[in-house]
């Protein structure tokens, strides 16, 4: 099952890699080498990354502020009217699906405008409003100053180049783990929900498995019972799995009680014979 999933993901990476080009009245050839961009992107997986940005309200934030939970990062530029909005809408649906699968507060989302000349706080706020993410919980839209942004884009292996109408850039959504380490990239402006949700389930479930609390146990059961429904393209809780787990647990408890009774009866008989 896991091998089939990773083969599926590899196919998505190869087939879903998109170089976004905003053209000014005519078609332009991408200026980024597809293979080199992908290799540079994949090379940073496992690296801890950080950066300093400003939110759409002007307040400063860093990636370190998000430590403790997985973080989803999407890089866009607000003057784009094609791929970036489409990517954001795909991500919005994927985030809804992931929150249903792992919990509404299990991870954060950060959309970063990398066009330092034009992605001002006001433009970022307008982008968030138009895309319908301004009031999304745990979703922040941010930009950055030139030096900080250049250092961050280099650190995360993000390939882009200016064009007459905007930018050619790698269309990529990045998932960081709770320690700020790059865990997975998802490529393209359209991608299957599993490619996005499964890494988040792995990260959140891995953290939950270290918890022995009742909440951790309940979350674990929820993860085990959450399945992808191909007919709706979304994740749902399969209650039949939950019933199976409950019935299995009850059966184990009953079996344990019966074994304990047999053991006690045997002990009594042994003591009785020993007294004779």
Secondary structure, 3 states (H helix, E strand, C coil): CHHHHHHHHHHHHHHHCCEECCCCCCCCCCCCCHHHHHHHHHCCCCCECCCEEEECCCCEEEHHHHCCCEEEEEEECCCCCCHHHHHHHHHHHHHHHHHHHHCCCCEEEEEEECCCCCCCHHHHHHHHHHHCCCCCCCEEEEECCHHHHHHHHHHCCCCEEEECCEEEEECEEEEECCCCEEEEEEECCCCCHHHHHHHHHHHHHHHHCCCCCHHHHHHHHHHHHEEEECCCCEEEECHHHHHHHHHHHHHHHHHHHHHHHHHHHHHHHHHHHHHC
